[in-house]
Amino acid sequence: MLATRLHALLGTARLTYGEAGSALGVHPNSLRYAAATGTVLIRWGGARQPTVWTVPPPEVNPRDARLELARRYLHIYGPATGEAFARWAGLGPRHGVAAFDALGRTLTPVRTPVGDAWILTRDEPTVRAEPGAVATARLLPSGDPYLLLQGADRELVVPNADRRRALWTPRVWPGGLLVNGEIVGTWRRADTVLTVQPWRRLSRVVRDAVAAEAESLPLPGLERRIVVRWDD
């Protein structure tokens, strides 16, 4: 088992993703699958290489762990369904539905533009609250939690089908350009050049905010300034 091999390698030490994978003779990305054992922890630090280490197995019942995962999922992604939770967590549909059923009275049913769903009852005040102030521009990285929706839920974030295909591609996803709380384009970076593909005309104020956001990215090892290239 990969988790066992990793523990034998590390003991109480920590290594970067790349170093651990090289020492074990495996692709570093495969270490993510060992995390499902609960004994492998991975910390991502922006654009830096992830750090990996091992811990003793958690003293938790698998059913209790699944329910807690469902609660955390709903807190971030709700409104959601048991089927959507199952896809996100890599479970069979019946396990996702069973988890939501077990949460019972701690859930509140809601109606959304893409169908009926659930939220945590304790989150209802937050769901009902008026939106607060949002940043002018944010560069969401590929795989950001805001972009990890599946199926019809993606229609809530990006209603246009062509634009959904541009954001959620069959291969490596680009990042998402968030302007005033709305996804309005994509971005990719190659070395110090960050290329932005907006889906609509953006004002000079917004473009300046995007440039400022790009320059603030935590990119160790880059001694040159990030340059934003607009592909529109």
Wavefront OBJ file of the C-alpha trace (Angstrom):
o trace
v 0.000 0.000 0.000
v 1.297 3.428 -0.956
v 0.447 4.957 2.414
v 2.498 2.300 4.211
v 5.469 2.833 1.902
v 5.245 6.579 2.385
v 5.212 6.212 6.177
v 8.267 3.950 6.030
v 10.043 6.584 3.951
v 9.112 9.630 6.001
v 8.769 8.518 9.605
v 8.178 11.844 11.348
v 9.737 13.943 8.557
v 8.071 15.988 5.819
v 8.993 16.162 2.148
v 7.746 17.979 -0.893
v 5.440 16.146 -3.261
v 8.174 15.789 -5.851
v 10.821 14.516 -3.441
v 8.507 11.909 -1.932
v 7.295 10.675 -5.312
v 10.846 10.432 -6.655
v 12.028 8.499 -3.598
v 9.160 6.009 -3.965
v 9.467 5.753 -7.745
v 5.901 6.943 -8.354
v 4.300 9.999 -9.919
v 3.766 12.585 -7.155
v 0.082 12.973 -8.062
v -0.537 9.363 -7.032
v 0.177 10.357 -3.431
v -3.235 12.035 -3.338
v -4.918 8.625 -3.415
v -3.055 7.563 -0.274
v -4.679 10.479 1.561
v -7.962 8.564 1.537
v -6.512 6.280 4.245
v -6.521 9.200 6.683
v -2.823 8.628 7.403
v -1.346 10.887 4.703
v -1.612 14.668 4.957
v -0.883 17.057 2.095
v -0.560 20.816 2.362
v -0.676 23.019 -0.718
v 1.017 26.418 -0.449
v -0.084 28.507 -3.415
v 2.233 27.883 -6.350
v 4.760 26.081 -4.171
v 5.235 22.319 -4.237
v 2.847 20.564 -1.837
v 4.306 19.142 1.363
v 3.423 15.613 2.433
v 3.705 13.787 5.765
v 2.088 10.877 7.605
v 0.097 10.611 10.843
v -1.473 7.762 12.846
v -4.828 6.505 11.534
v -7.757 8.545 12.854
v -9.934 7.040 15.563
v -13.224 7.603 13.796
v -16.060 5.423 12.551
v -16.217 5.414 8.730
v -19.926 6.279 8.818
v -19.309 9.227 11.139
v -16.478 10.402 8.902
v -18.744 10.261 5.839
v -21.434 12.294 7.571
v -18.917 14.910 8.671
v -17.615 15.112 5.099
v -21.193 15.613 3.893
v -21.674 18.450 6.400
v -18.483 20.150 5.272
v -19.464 19.709 1.644
v -22.872 21.276 2.249
v -21.351 24.161 4.206
v -19.205 25.099 1.194
v -21.261 23.904 -1.790
v -24.847 23.981 -0.556
v -27.513 24.021 -1.833
v -26.636 20.536 -3.042
v -28.017 17.023 -3.427
v -26.874 13.643 -2.190
v -26.045 12.628 -5.758
v -23.853 15.705 -6.245
v -22.070 14.972 -2.964
v -21.428 11.399 -4.110
v -19.811 12.565 -7.372
v -17.669 15.093 -5.532
v -16.546 12.579 -2.890
v -15.989 9.673 -5.302
v -18.809 7.612 -3.775
v -21.585 5.595 -5.332
v -24.858 7.575 -5.660
v -26.651 5.491 -3.009
v -23.939 6.281 -0.435
v -24.319 9.998 -1.051
v -28.101 9.854 -0.758
v -27.819 7.703 2.376
v -25.505 10.261 3.975
v -28.002 13.066 3.347
v -30.826 10.881 4.672
v -28.832 10.210 7.845
v -28.323 13.942 8.417
v -32.115 14.175 8.623
v -33.410 17.143 10.564
v -30.096 18.999 10.394
v -30.912 19.769 6.738
v -33.382 22.238 5.239
v -34.889 21.721 1.755
v -34.505 24.569 -0.734
v -35.506 25.230 -4.315
v -32.892 26.420 -6.813
v -32.983 27.361 -10.517
v -31.598 23.893 -11.324
v -33.839 21.848 -9.013
v -34.565 20.946 -5.399
v -31.615 20.610 -3.029
v -30.550 20.870 0.617
v -28.594 23.174 2.893
v -27.459 22.794 6.490
v -30.170 24.260 8.695
v -27.533 26.146 10.682
v -26.415 27.842 7.454
v -29.865 29.240 6.613
v -29.146 32.723 8.057
v -26.026 32.963 5.885
v -27.902 31.822 2.793
v -30.633 34.400 3.405
v -28.220 37.260 4.194
v -27.660 40.076 1.721
v -24.401 39.741 -0.248
v -21.465 41.657 1.193
v -18.806 43.650 -0.598
v -16.740 41.724 -3.150
v -13.295 42.299 -4.630
v -13.099 43.956 -8.027
v -10.990 41.109 -9.422
v -9.759 37.701 -8.326
v -7.750 35.092 -10.228
v -9.160 31.725 -9.130
v -6.641 28.910 -9.732
v -7.518 25.758 -11.595
v -9.226 23.450 -9.110
v -10.291 26.255 -6.764
v -13.254 25.058 -4.631
v -15.474 27.659 -6.295
v -14.920 25.858 -9.603
v -15.405 22.262 -8.412
v -19.126 22.077 -9.077
v -20.487 19.254 -11.227
v -23.358 18.768 -13.669
v -26.262 21.211 -13.575
v -24.714 23.093 -10.648
v -22.200 24.599 -13.075
v -25.073 26.368 -14.824
v -25.561 28.503 -11.735
v -21.990 29.811 -11.954
v -21.677 30.031 -15.756
v -25.080 30.032 -17.528
v -23.614 30.160 -21.060
v -22.836 26.649 -22.385
v -19.937 27.749 -24.623
v -18.289 29.535 -21.722
v -18.742 26.500 -19.478
v -16.859 24.449 -22.052
v -14.062 27.039 -22.061
v -13.741 26.905 -18.272
v -14.278 23.182 -17.647
v -12.245 21.685 -20.475
v -11.668 17.932 -21.078
v -8.018 18.374 -20.105
v -6.239 20.740 -17.717
v -8.630 23.464 -16.630
v -7.628 27.102 -16.868
v -8.136 29.411 -13.921
v -11.304 31.475 -13.602
v -11.378 35.276 -13.789
v -13.756 36.566 -11.120
v -14.905 40.189 -11.495
v -17.256 41.660 -8.910
v -18.298 38.144 -7.890
v -18.970 36.861 -11.431
v -16.900 34.527 -13.616
v -16.163 36.570 -16.757
v -13.212 34.758 -18.343
v -10.289 32.383 -17.967
v -6.553 32.701 -17.406
v -3.380 30.661 -17.708
v 0.215 31.354 -16.729
v 3.463 30.421 -18.455
v 6.501 31.555 -16.481
v 6.005 35.306 -15.927
v 3.312 35.781 -18.592
v -0.281 35.514 -17.417
v -2.736 35.333 -20.315
v -6.319 36.396 -19.676
v -9.218 35.574 -22.006
v -12.185 37.762 -20.980
v -15.670 36.919 -22.202
v -16.725 40.550 -22.387
v -15.230 44.018 -22.589
v -13.663 45.041 -19.273
v -13.079 48.574 -18.050
v -9.643 50.023 -17.406
v -10.367 49.950 -13.657
v -11.068 46.214 -13.811
v -8.008 45.519 -15.971
v -5.812 47.406 -13.517
v -7.317 45.353 -10.671
v -6.545 42.132 -12.565
v -2.934 43.266 -13.067
v -2.605 44.080 -9.363
v -4.022 40.666 -8.476
v -1.549 38.961 -10.836
v 1.407 40.770 -9.287
v 0.315 39.604 -5.824
v 0.407 35.889 -6.713
v 2.744 33.856 -4.434
v 5.192 32.605 -7.055
v 8.531 31.697 -5.441
v 11.602 31.705 -7.627
v 10.346 34.366 -10.016
v 12.585 37.405 -9.912
v 10.811 39.168 -12.785
v 7.506 40.947 -12.657
v 4.348 39.153 -13.815
v 3.120 40.488 -17.162
v -0.601 40.289 -18.004
v -1.432 39.614 -21.645
v -5.032 40.173 -22.753
v -6.298 37.703 -25.350
v -9.523 39.410 -26.413
l 1 2 3 4 5 6 7 8 9 10 11 12 13 14 15 16 17 18 19 20 21 22 23 24 25 26 27 28 29 30 31 32 33 34 35 36 37 38 39 40 41 42 43 44 45 46 47 48 49 50 51 52 53 54 55 56 57 58 59 60 61 62 63 64 65 66 67 68 69 70 71 72 73 74 75 76 77 78 79 80 81 82 83 84 85 86 87 88 89 90 91 92 93 94 95 96 97 98 99 100 101 102 103 104 105 106 107 108 109 110 111 112 113 114 115 116 117 118 119 120 121 122 123 124 125 126 127 128 129 130 131 132 133 134 135 136 137 138 139 140 141 142 143 144 145 146 147 148 149 150 151 152 153 154 155 156 157 158 159 160 161 162 163 164 165 166 167 168 169 170 171 172 173 174 175 176 177 178 179 180 181 182 183 184 185 186 187 188 189 190 191 192 193 194 195 196 197 198 199 200 201 202 203 204 205 206 207 208 209 210 211 212 213 214 215 216 217 218 219 220 221 222 223 224 225 226 227 228 229 230 231 232
